[in-house]
Amino acid sequence: MTPDLIVINANIRTMDPLKPQAEALASRGGRVAALGTTSEIKALAGKATRVIDAGGRLVLPGFQDTHIHLQDSGTRHALDVDLAGTRTIAELQEALGRFAASKPERDWVRGHGWYSGIFGEHNLTREVLDAVVPDRPVLLFSSDYHSAVINSKACERVGLDKAVADPENGRFARDKSGRPTGMLHELAIEWLRERMPQTPDSDWEDGVRFGQALANRYGFTGILDAQVTERYLRVYRAVEQSTGLTVRVASTALVEPSDTVDGALKRIEALRRDFASPMLKVHSAKFFIDGVLENRTAAMIEDYHDEQGGNAPVMFGENHLRELFIAFDAARFQIHCHVIGDKAVRVALDALEAARDVNGAWPSLHQLAHVQCVDPDDIPRFAGLGVMPNIQPLWACNEPSVTDVAVPIAGPRMARWIYPFRSLIDAGATCALSSDWGVSTLNPFKIMQTAITRQPPSKSRDYPAFLPEERMTLDECIKGYTVNAAAAAWRSADTGSLEFGKHADLIVLDQDLFAIDPYDIAATQVMLTLLGGCEVYRHEGFAG
């Protein structure tokens, strides 16, 4: 059969160990039909075959981000003020004021991205926001979305005052008199959302289009949305049926601590049944086991070691969690957990081990995402239980959230085991790389460079590395975004490598990652992204 597309003059790294490299590829009907030399593949072309000349550039399977909040983050980046670049209260106020003035029609002024390594209860209050926007409600999310701050008008609008009690697994920061300061943590944010105007589906749909276009620009052809409910799936389907999805969407459906086992299982089984198309599926259940260190909601085995001290509980009762894991594992769902503290990691592993003991082993590749602090005794358990660490290496460097927050809280013993990626891999674990966008950049090349160097990509090579003994290799990073990511999303049969019969999801890069200095990886540009053989992104400088 004549191919409808061929890619020639390429340096193709297929990620298939049986045929690791090729210089040309043919596809038909969106799937790989042949691999070989340029002369062999050109001989297959017909008059209607589209020819892409890669110009000797590196070609890889399309990347997949298996822990991303594409719908939420796309909507916020498309519609709200981005505070990621602000580093002082004055800068934050200036950005907020400029945005509010440009959007006089907005009832609520919203933003995201303030850095919890710099801003927090000590310096970010309702009065700071009131000084800029006193007459409209303001809501600003932190970069990790585990905290938010609102102004006085927002407090008034939703009825937040001294009399309001903290919700379970949430907290309102208060001054000495008990008056809310405007800072909200964890499920206190959900308390707020329930009292705010609802965002229309049309805005969420625009957010999906924004997010997937950015994903395609960075070489992504597949994602796993790390927290969905019926609304998310409804919106993804609407985009799929209208303008189309340009990334393959797997998703993990949220389970709340208040859920019963039967109630959660029935709800998510219905979502798995009702949202199952070639481009959209539910394959896993999402559990927040704890919060984050920055707002002191991470669950640690030992109490916090900094001056303030304290600790935080896991967000589920441990018996309840075991029952939920056993039920979802038996129903053949993957289990996807947010874990930051070493106690959260241990509790999740214990519950997954209980599920395995009851249901037997199967290739679920249950996910523990973030794994910021891992007790060394638990590191071998990942491989032993077939659990996959889903890691975000961009955070594993000397930045304030690590040096000023995580290290003091973890204490001298656990500080050695913050983001222990090399140790996990050496103990046999298979890691998927991801971004957690919009908590941080979606750019996979900045993330890979950080994984390899354990230094911020914006700093020079002589900048101090954070636990350099935990560095990863380039091969491990590429696998983390291709074959391992495909396995994490249960898409290995069709994606993750360029093999005969798999989807022709591929990217063309402007430089050869395997031939350059690791400190140049972050500057890499995607020149072309193909999804099922169809172009979804082309760099203006690519003429192939």
DRENFI-831707 format. One line per 8 residues: number of its first residue (from 1); for each residue x, y negated, z of C-alpha. Coordinates in nm, 4 decimals. Example, Ala and Ser with C-alpha at 12.3 -4.5 7.8 and 13.67 -1.06 7.14 Angstrom:
<pts>
1) 1.2300,0.4500,0.7800 ~ 1.3670,0.1060,0.7140
</pts>
This chain:
<pts>
1) 0.0000,0.0000,0.0000 ~ 0.1268,-0.3468,-0.0895 ~ 0.2019,-0.5608,0.2160 ~ 0.0294,-0.8957,0.2530 ~ 0.3325,-1.0437,0.4354 ~ 0.7053,-0.9836,0.4428 ~ 0.9761,-1.1453,0.6551 ~ 1.3225,-1.1296,0.4984
9) 1.6792,-1.2426,0.5776 ~ 1.6143,-1.2024,0.9469 ~ 1.8045,-1.0826,1.2514 ~ 1.5219,-0.8724,1.3943 ~ 1.5578,-0.7300,1.7437 ~ 1.2673,-0.4879,1.7450 ~ 1.2831,-0.3793,2.1143 ~ 1.2332,-0.0258,1.9811
17) 1.5249,0.1878,2.1053 ~ 1.4897,0.4226,1.8069 ~ 1.5373,0.1394,1.5555 ~ 1.6697,-0.1576,1.7513 ~ 1.7553,-0.3865,1.4612 ~ 1.6421,-0.4649,1.1081 ~ 1.6773,-0.7511,0.8647 ~ 1.3286,-0.7470,0.7167
25) 0.9724,-0.6520,0.8025 ~ 0.6506,-0.5954,0.6117 ~ 0.2990,-0.6171,0.7498 ~ -0.0422,-0.5317,0.6174 ~ -0.3741,-0.6004,0.7848 ~ -0.1936,-0.7666,1.0725 ~ 0.0191,-0.4626,1.1621 ~ 0.3789,-0.3675,1.0951
33) 0.3962,-0.1556,0.7798 ~ 0.7709,-0.1201,0.7295 ~ 1.1123,-0.2267,0.8613 ~ 1.4389,-0.2192,0.6706 ~ 1.6882,-0.4214,0.4729 ~ 1.5876,-0.7323,0.2823 ~ 1.6237,-0.5538,-0.0499 ~ 1.4115,-0.2581,0.0680
41) 1.1303,-0.4779,0.1990 ~ 1.1347,-0.7187,-0.0986 ~ 1.0823,-0.4194,-0.3256 ~ 0.7465,-0.3552,-0.1518 ~ 0.6062,-0.7015,-0.2224 ~ 0.3304,-0.7652,-0.4729 ~ 0.2216,-1.0820,-0.6476 ~ -0.0031,-1.1838,-0.3580
49) 0.2427,-1.0979,-0.0821 ~ 0.3436,-1.3952,0.1314 ~ 0.7196,-1.4182,0.1811 ~ 0.8816,-1.5782,0.4877 ~ 1.2566,-1.6309,0.4656 ~ 1.3927,-1.6404,0.8210 ~ 1.7267,-1.7782,0.7036 ~ 1.9249,-1.5328,0.9173
57) 1.7533,-1.6433,1.2371 ~ 1.6716,-1.4254,1.5369 ~ 1.3278,-1.2629,1.5250 ~ 1.1730,-1.1091,1.8361 ~ 0.8366,-0.9584,1.9252 ~ 0.5932,-1.2242,2.0392 ~ 0.6394,-1.3097,2.4051 ~ 0.3704,-1.2325,2.6628
65) 0.3183,-1.4263,2.9872 ~ 0.1558,-1.1935,3.2368 ~ 0.0927,-1.4393,3.5186 ~ -0.0469,-1.7653,3.3869 ~ -0.3479,-1.9878,3.4556 ~ -0.4032,-2.0858,3.0955 ~ -0.7640,-2.2027,3.1151 ~ -0.7321,-2.4064,3.4333
73) -0.3932,-2.5514,3.3465 ~ -0.4811,-2.6249,2.9860 ~ -0.7872,-2.8176,3.1005 ~ -0.5957,-3.0133,3.3632 ~ -0.3110,-3.1003,3.1280 ~ -0.5560,-3.2031,2.8586 ~ -0.7824,-3.4155,3.0794 ~ -0.6065,-3.5164,3.4047
81) -0.3004,-3.7137,3.5135 ~ 0.0202,-3.5097,3.5314 ~ 0.2261,-3.6003,3.8389 ~ 0.5051,-3.3475,3.7840 ~ 0.7681,-3.6129,3.7211 ~ 0.6961,-3.8218,4.0296 ~ 0.9458,-3.8044,4.3148 ~ 0.8416,-4.0921,4.5434
89) 0.5122,-4.2226,4.6807 ~ 0.5573,-4.5389,4.4734 ~ 0.5995,-4.3338,4.1532 ~ 0.2936,-4.1240,4.2354 ~ 0.0845,-4.4336,4.3044 ~ 0.2000,-4.6000,3.9840 ~ 0.1097,-4.2954,3.7712 ~ -0.2265,-4.2542,3.9441
97) -0.3148,-4.6219,3.9118 ~ -0.2209,-4.6374,3.5445 ~ -0.4267,-4.3268,3.4664 ~ -0.7302,-4.4456,3.6657 ~ -0.7254,-4.7789,3.4851 ~ -0.7196,-4.6012,3.1494 ~ -1.0224,-4.3867,3.2398 ~ -1.2822,-4.6283,3.3790
105) -1.5623,-4.3960,3.2698 ~ -1.4480,-4.1113,3.4971 ~ -1.6535,-4.0690,3.8131 ~ -1.3821,-3.8542,3.9754 ~ -1.0157,-3.9340,3.9063 ~ -0.8246,-3.6064,3.8959 ~ -0.4620,-3.5082,3.8722 ~ -0.2164,-3.2279,3.9346
113) 0.1495,-3.1450,3.9713 ~ 0.2768,-3.3296,4.2786 ~ 0.5760,-3.1407,4.4090 ~ 0.5248,-2.9818,4.7487 ~ 0.8997,-2.9805,4.8084 ~ 0.8772,-3.3601,4.8413 ~ 0.5163,-3.4503,4.9184 ~ 0.3063,-3.3084,5.2000
121) 0.1166,-3.3854,5.5172 ~ 0.3999,-3.6080,5.6383 ~ 0.3719,-3.8618,5.3561 ~ 0.0688,-3.7970,5.1319 ~ -0.2641,-3.9060,5.2814 ~ -0.5977,-4.0499,5.1834 ~ -0.4633,-4.4013,5.2593 ~ -0.1866,-4.3567,5.0010
129) -0.4519,-4.2886,4.7366 ~ -0.6924,-4.5538,4.8685 ~ -0.4265,-4.8182,4.8080 ~ -0.4491,-4.7470,4.4341 ~ -0.8035,-4.6181,4.3783 ~ -1.0358,-4.7244,4.6612 ~ -1.3668,-4.7267,4.4720 ~ -1.3825,-4.3797,4.3093
137) -1.3188,-4.0274,4.4414 ~ -0.9659,-3.8997,4.3745 ~ -0.8494,-3.5358,4.3762 ~ -0.4847,-3.4473,4.3174 ~ -0.3610,-3.0861,4.3170 ~ -0.0100,-2.9870,4.4196 ~ 0.2121,-2.8174,4.1630 ~ 0.1375,-2.4753,4.3144
145) -0.2395,-2.5439,4.3486 ~ -0.2355,-2.4139,4.7049 ~ -0.2791,-2.7684,4.8376 ~ -0.4611,-3.0808,4.7267 ~ -0.5160,-3.4349,4.8521 ~ -0.8268,-3.6529,4.8265 ~ -0.8945,-4.0170,4.9059 ~ -1.1474,-4.1707,5.1448
153) -1.4148,-4.2106,4.8774 ~ -1.3898,-3.8369,4.8015 ~ -1.4122,-3.7543,5.1741 ~ -1.7240,-3.9691,5.1926 ~ -1.8761,-3.8160,4.8803 ~ -1.8407,-3.4547,5.0004 ~ -1.9033,-3.5200,5.3694 ~ -1.5575,-3.4352,5.5027
161) -1.5236,-3.5774,5.8529 ~ -1.4190,-3.4747,6.2023 ~ -1.7221,-3.2512,6.2476 ~ -1.6337,-3.0201,5.9558 ~ -1.4633,-2.7010,6.0728 ~ -1.1802,-2.5371,5.8811 ~ -1.3049,-2.2604,5.6489 ~ -1.1670,-1.9087,5.6808
169) -0.8224,-1.8912,5.5152 ~ -0.8231,-2.2689,5.4680 ~ -0.7250,-2.5804,5.6586 ~ -0.7939,-2.9547,5.6558 ~ -0.4942,-3.1553,5.7755 ~ -0.5966,-3.3910,6.0560 ~ -0.4477,-3.6856,6.2429 ~ -0.4116,-3.6937,6.6206
177) -0.7778,-3.7944,6.6618 ~ -0.8989,-3.4987,6.4533 ~ -0.9881,-3.7098,6.1478 ~ -0.9094,-3.5379,5.8138 ~ -0.6102,-3.7007,5.6475 ~ -0.7232,-3.5981,5.2988 ~ -0.4785,-3.3045,5.2636 ~ -0.6417,-2.9665,5.2010
185) -0.4811,-2.6227,5.2016 ~ -0.5876,-2.2902,5.0474 ~ -0.9642,-2.2197,5.0737 ~ -1.0331,-2.5694,5.2039 ~ -0.9961,-2.6580,4.8348 ~ -1.2795,-2.4185,4.7501 ~ -1.4923,-2.5874,5.0182 ~ -1.4339,-2.9129,4.8299
193) -1.5025,-2.7682,4.4857 ~ -1.8405,-2.6366,4.5964 ~ -1.9438,-2.9958,4.6749 ~ -1.8065,-3.1603,4.3598 ~ -1.9673,-3.2054,4.0172 ~ -1.9139,-2.9020,3.7964 ~ -1.6826,-2.9284,3.4962 ~ -1.8812,-2.8550,3.1759
201) -1.7891,-2.5483,2.9707 ~ -1.6985,-2.7746,2.6778 ~ -1.4104,-2.9222,2.8806 ~ -1.2856,-2.5755,2.9759 ~ -1.3022,-2.4718,2.6093 ~ -1.0918,-2.7720,2.5108 ~ -0.8497,-2.6684,2.7842 ~ -0.8164,-2.3193,2.6376
209) -0.7398,-2.4673,2.2960 ~ -0.4785,-2.6986,2.4475 ~ -0.3231,-2.4162,2.6495 ~ -0.3057,-2.1610,2.3711 ~ -0.1538,-2.4131,2.1312 ~ 0.1206,-2.4821,2.3863 ~ 0.1669,-2.1092,2.4403 ~ 0.2064,-2.0501,2.0652
217) 0.4609,-2.3329,2.0478 ~ 0.6706,-2.1483,2.3080 ~ 0.6421,-1.8151,2.1263 ~ 0.3599,-1.6532,2.3223 ~ 0.1153,-1.4238,2.1490 ~ -0.0300,-1.2642,2.4642 ~ -0.1154,-1.3710,2.8181 ~ -0.2633,-1.2374,3.1382
225) -0.4820,-1.4986,3.3059 ~ -0.3969,-1.4458,3.6708 ~ -0.7333,-1.5366,3.8237 ~ -1.0679,-1.5137,3.6461 ~ -1.4334,-1.5132,3.7339 ~ -1.7342,-1.4909,3.5036 ~ -1.6907,-1.8577,3.4029 ~ -1.3393,-1.8023,3.2691
233) -1.4452,-1.5044,3.0626 ~ -1.7537,-1.6842,2.9333 ~ -1.5361,-1.9738,2.8170 ~ -1.2713,-1.7495,2.6574 ~ -1.5466,-1.5692,2.4681 ~ -1.6923,-1.8993,2.3484 ~ -1.3543,-2.0032,2.2087 ~ -1.3031,-1.6586,2.0553
241) -1.6372,-1.6838,1.8779 ~ -1.5968,-2.0447,1.7645 ~ -1.2482,-2.1622,1.6698 ~ -1.0765,-1.8378,1.7708 ~ -0.8214,-1.7244,2.0264 ~ -0.4581,-1.7504,1.9183 ~ -0.3246,-1.5471,2.2106 ~ -0.4369,-1.2032,2.3222
249) -0.6045,-1.2537,2.6600 ~ -0.5922,-0.9930,2.9332 ~ -0.7233,-1.1027,3.2719 ~ -0.7361,-1.0161,3.6382 ~ -1.0689,-1.0721,3.8168 ~ -1.0682,-1.2339,4.1596 ~ -1.1588,-1.0365,4.4727 ~ -1.2342,-1.2464,4.7831
257) -1.1692,-1.1487,5.1467 ~ -1.5448,-1.1863,5.2029 ~ -1.6266,-0.9236,4.9382 ~ -1.7531,-0.5824,5.0331 ~ -1.5889,-0.2897,4.8596 ~ -1.9046,-0.1920,4.6715 ~ -1.9939,-0.5493,4.5849 ~ -1.6501,-0.6344,4.4469
265) -1.6231,-0.3113,4.2513 ~ -1.9657,-0.3462,4.0902 ~ -1.9035,-0.7095,3.9942 ~ -1.5656,-0.6463,3.8350 ~ -1.6702,-0.3233,3.6659 ~ -1.9453,-0.5276,3.4991 ~ -1.6914,-0.7854,3.3826 ~ -1.4667,-0.5110,3.2435
273) -1.7651,-0.3641,3.0580 ~ -1.9095,-0.6912,2.9272 ~ -1.5843,-0.8585,2.8186 ~ -1.3978,-0.6051,2.6115 ~ -1.2930,-0.7167,2.2643 ~ -0.9656,-0.6845,2.0718 ~ -0.8676,-1.0337,2.1930 ~ -1.0209,-1.0461,2.5430
281) -1.0325,-0.7945,2.8250 ~ -1.0420,-0.7483,3.2023 ~ -0.7961,-0.4841,3.3179 ~ -0.7117,-0.5723,3.6769 ~ -0.8343,-0.7060,4.0102 ~ -0.6636,-1.0049,4.1771 ~ -0.5915,-1.0329,4.5499 ~ -0.4368,-1.3286,4.7305
289) -0.2578,-1.1568,5.0190 ~ -0.1171,-1.4821,5.1599 ~ -0.0546,-1.8452,5.0660 ~ 0.2745,-2.0304,5.0162 ~ 0.5649,-2.1405,5.2316 ~ 0.5260,-2.5072,5.1373 ~ 0.1951,-2.5432,5.3238 ~ 0.2900,-2.2841,5.5889
297) 0.0357,-2.0200,5.4830 ~ 0.2852,-1.7496,5.3766 ~ 0.2695,-1.4350,5.5923 ~ 0.6098,-1.3381,5.7334 ~ 0.7163,-1.0376,5.9405 ~ 0.9067,-1.2661,6.1783 ~ 0.7699,-1.6033,6.2851 ~ 0.8912,-1.9058,6.0914
305) 1.2458,-1.9974,6.1906 ~ 1.2307,-2.3728,6.1366 ~ 1.1756,-2.6250,6.4144 ~ 0.7978,-2.6256,6.3772 ~ 0.7712,-2.2467,6.3946 ~ 0.4432,-2.0587,6.3658 ~ 0.3315,-1.8044,6.1092 ~ 0.0275,-1.7209,5.8963
313) -0.1881,-1.4081,5.8796 ~ -0.2505,-1.2049,5.5685 ~ -0.5771,-1.3135,5.4102 ~ -0.7433,-0.9724,5.4158 ~ -0.7970,-0.7414,5.7083 ~ -0.5460,-0.4622,5.6510 ~ -0.8033,-0.1801,5.6744 ~ -1.0351,-0.3713,5.4420
321) -0.7495,-0.4193,5.1951 ~ -0.6688,-0.0473,5.1968 ~ -1.0324,0.0374,5.1277 ~ -1.0451,-0.2122,4.8412 ~ -0.7197,-0.0852,4.6879 ~ -0.8287,0.2774,4.7134 ~ -1.1594,0.1984,4.5426 ~ -1.0137,-0.0140,4.2614
329) -0.7282,0.2288,4.2028 ~ -0.9768,0.5181,4.1823 ~ -1.1820,0.3184,3.9296 ~ -0.8616,0.2826,3.7240 ~ -0.8121,-0.0890,3.7608 ~ -0.4673,-0.2339,3.7841 ~ -0.4207,-0.4246,4.1123 ~ -0.2557,-0.7666,4.0863
337) -0.1443,-0.9337,4.4109 ~ -0.0170,-1.2777,4.5019 ~ 0.2556,-1.2192,4.7632 ~ 0.4986,-1.4785,4.8982 ~ 0.6021,-1.3765,5.2502 ~ 0.7747,-1.0483,5.3322 ~ 0.4787,-0.9404,5.5456 ~ 0.2433,-0.9948,5.2512
345) 0.4735,-0.7797,5.0361 ~ 0.4805,-0.5039,5.2973 ~ 0.1048,-0.5065,5.3553 ~ 0.0405,-0.4883,4.9803 ~ 0.2872,-0.2009,4.9347 ~ 0.1329,-0.0164,5.2312 ~ -0.2153,-0.0489,5.0809 ~ -0.0929,0.0600,4.7358
353) 0.0785,0.3601,4.8938 ~ -0.2483,0.4496,5.0672 ~ -0.4302,0.4322,4.7325 ~ -0.1703,0.6572,4.5734 ~ -0.1951,0.9073,4.8577 ~ -0.5730,0.9306,4.8100 ~ -0.6019,0.9066,4.4310 ~ -0.2731,1.0461,4.3095
361) -0.0135,0.8781,4.0895 ~ -0.1058,0.7353,3.7486 ~ 0.0648,0.4766,3.5236 ~ -0.1185,0.1753,3.6650 ~ 0.1862,-0.0519,3.6968 ~ 0.0189,-0.2362,3.9824 ~ 0.1631,-0.5873,4.0044 ~ 0.3101,-0.7811,4.2948
369) 0.3479,-1.1369,4.1720 ~ 0.6027,-1.3918,4.3034 ~ 0.7787,-1.1673,4.5641 ~ 0.9530,-1.4701,4.7103 ~ 1.0619,-1.2983,5.0321 ~ 1.1148,-0.9214,5.0376 ~ 1.2460,-0.7300,5.3347 ~ 1.5393,-0.5160,5.2117
377) 1.3720,-0.2025,5.3498 ~ 1.0841,-0.2594,5.1041 ~ 1.2937,-0.3127,4.7912 ~ 1.3235,0.0615,4.7010 ~ 0.9485,0.1085,4.7522 ~ 0.8614,-0.0759,4.4290 ~ 1.0176,0.1877,4.2039 ~ 0.9077,0.4688,4.4327
385) 0.5439,0.3615,4.4066 ~ 0.5587,0.2597,4.0400 ~ 0.4804,-0.1015,4.1345 ~ 0.6007,-0.3770,3.9015 ~ 0.7376,-0.7062,4.0363 ~ 0.5871,-0.9892,3.8299 ~ 0.8473,-1.2608,3.8740 ~ 0.8818,-1.6342,3.8038
393) 1.2599,-1.6894,3.7903 ~ 1.2389,-2.0661,3.7362 ~ 1.1929,-2.1021,4.1126 ~ 1.5060,-1.9029,4.2012 ~ 1.7498,-2.1917,4.2253 ~ 1.8647,-2.4674,4.4582 ~ 1.5624,-2.6960,4.4587 ~ 1.3946,-2.8621,4.7617
401) 1.1126,-2.6061,4.7760 ~ 1.3812,-2.3406,4.8321 ~ 1.6594,-2.5177,5.0194 ~ 1.4444,-2.7511,5.2316 ~ 1.1394,-2.5285,5.2843 ~ 1.1918,-2.1584,5.2149 ~ 1.5397,-2.1081,5.3592 ~ 1.4697,-2.2780,5.6974
409) 1.1387,-2.0933,5.7382 ~ 1.2821,-1.7557,5.6357 ~ 1.5766,-1.7848,5.8739 ~ 1.9324,-1.6563,5.8360 ~ 1.8452,-1.2880,5.7841 ~ 1.5644,-1.3267,5.5295 ~ 1.7254,-1.6205,5.3464 ~ 1.9452,-1.3604,5.1728
417) 1.6351,-1.1890,5.0314 ~ 1.4579,-1.4784,4.8597 ~ 1.3733,-1.3879,4.4998 ~ 1.5863,-1.0682,4.5090 ~ 1.5485,-0.9847,4.1402 ~ 1.8820,-0.8075,4.0843 ~ 1.8273,-0.5951,4.3937 ~ 1.4799,-0.4925,4.2772
425) 1.6076,-0.3991,3.9301 ~ 1.9078,-0.2106,4.0655 ~ 1.6692,-0.0152,4.2898 ~ 1.4783,0.0974,3.9800 ~ 1.1968,-0.1570,3.9528 ~ 1.0777,-0.2771,3.6119 ~ 1.0132,-0.6536,3.6102 ~ 0.7800,-0.8631,3.3993
433) 0.8774,-1.2290,3.3607 ~ 0.6137,-1.5016,3.3721 ~ 0.5636,-1.8712,3.4399 ~ 0.2575,-1.9165,3.6637 ~ 0.1831,-2.2174,3.4381 ~ 0.0752,-2.4843,3.5310 ~ 0.2590,-2.4364,3.8616 ~ 0.5750,-2.4810,3.6549
441) 0.6856,-2.4995,3.2934 ~ 0.5586,-2.2509,3.0370 ~ 0.8922,-2.2730,2.8502 ~ 1.0369,-1.9175,2.8570 ~ 1.3858,-2.0294,2.7607 ~ 1.4263,-2.2511,3.0671 ~ 1.2929,-1.9628,3.2757 ~ 1.5334,-1.7098,3.1226
449) 1.8334,-1.9402,3.1638 ~ 1.7474,-1.9831,3.5316 ~ 1.7101,-1.6066,3.5774 ~ 2.0569,-1.5563,3.4289 ~ 2.2337,-1.8437,3.6075 ~ 2.0246,-1.8966,3.9264 ~ 2.0850,-2.2685,3.8609 ~ 1.8332,-2.5347,3.7517
457) 1.8448,-2.5712,3.3715 ~ 1.8631,-2.9495,3.4132 ~ 2.1903,-2.9277,3.6090 ~ 2.5494,-2.8708,3.4954 ~ 2.7142,-2.5308,3.5089 ~ 2.9150,-2.6247,3.8192 ~ 2.5982,-2.6927,4.0206 ~ 2.5742,-2.4447,4.3127
465) 2.3951,-2.1230,4.2214 ~ 2.1301,-1.9827,4.4535 ~ 2.2198,-1.6266,4.5542 ~ 2.4204,-1.5627,4.2349 ~ 2.4386,-1.1935,4.3249 ~ 2.0687,-1.1776,4.2272 ~ 2.1219,-1.2919,3.8670 ~ 1.9589,-1.1062,3.5786
473) 2.0928,-1.0259,3.2311 ~ 1.9628,-1.1575,2.9008 ~ 1.8479,-0.8087,2.7968 ~ 1.6429,-0.7804,3.1162 ~ 1.4858,-1.1201,3.0513 ~ 1.3909,-1.0375,2.6918 ~ 1.2386,-0.7080,2.8051 ~ 1.0542,-0.8951,3.0792
481) 0.8770,-1.1034,2.8165 ~ 0.8231,-0.8261,2.5585 ~ 0.8100,-0.4533,2.6322 ~ 0.7721,-0.4898,3.0090 ~ 0.5124,-0.7624,2.9739 ~ 0.3173,-0.5533,2.7253 ~ 0.3189,-0.2667,2.9743 ~ 0.2011,-0.4998,3.2525
489) -0.0929,-0.6104,3.0390 ~ -0.1673,-0.2528,2.9280 ~ -0.0907,-0.3461,2.5663 ~ 0.2139,-0.1241,2.5013 ~ 0.0382,0.0839,2.2376 ~ -0.0027,-0.2190,2.0118 ~ 0.2440,-0.4878,2.1230 ~ 0.5748,-0.5552,2.2955
497) 0.7974,-0.4214,2.0173 ~ 0.8065,-0.4378,1.6399 ~ 0.7332,-0.0816,1.5327 ~ 0.5307,0.0777,1.2556 ~ 0.1588,0.0415,1.3286 ~ 0.1894,-0.2202,1.6030 ~ 0.0549,-0.5725,1.5699 ~ 0.2770,-0.8032,1.3661
505) 0.3151,-1.0422,1.6584 ~ 0.6564,-1.2041,1.6203 ~ 0.8569,-1.5211,1.6684 ~ 1.1450,-1.6825,1.4810 ~ 1.3979,-1.8761,1.6942 ~ 1.6378,-2.1528,1.5991 ~ 1.9365,-1.9879,1.7677 ~ 2.0542,-1.6386,1.8488
513) 2.0070,-1.5878,2.2227 ~ 2.2519,-1.2981,2.2141 ~ 2.5319,-1.5057,2.0614 ~ 2.5165,-1.8344,2.2525 ~ 2.6378,-1.9547,2.5909 ~ 2.3764,-1.8725,2.8562 ~ 2.3715,-2.2419,2.9515 ~ 2.2397,-2.3235,2.6024
521) 1.9384,-2.0905,2.6208 ~ 1.7052,-2.3557,2.7653 ~ 1.7429,-2.5666,2.4500 ~ 1.6072,-2.2911,2.2233 ~ 1.3194,-2.3837,1.9948 ~ 1.0572,-2.1557,1.8420 ~ 1.0433,-2.2117,1.4675 ~ 0.7493,-1.9840,1.3857
529) 0.4930,-1.7777,1.5753 ~ 0.2865,-1.5088,1.4037 ~ -0.0124,-1.3370,1.5649 ~ -0.1168,-1.0269,1.3751 ~ 0.0763,-1.1580,1.0762 ~ -0.1085,-1.4923,1.0837 ~ 0.0753,-1.8165,1.1480 ~ -0.0345,-1.9830,1.4720
537) 0.2619,-2.2195,1.5131 ~ 0.5240,-2.3623,1.2797 ~ 0.7980,-2.6032,1.3819 ~ 0.8172,-2.9061,1.1556 ~ 1.1802,-2.8220,1.0810 ~ 1.1121,-2.4684,0.9572 ~ 1.0765,-2.4309,0.5817 ~ 1.1032,-2.0533,0.5531
</pts>
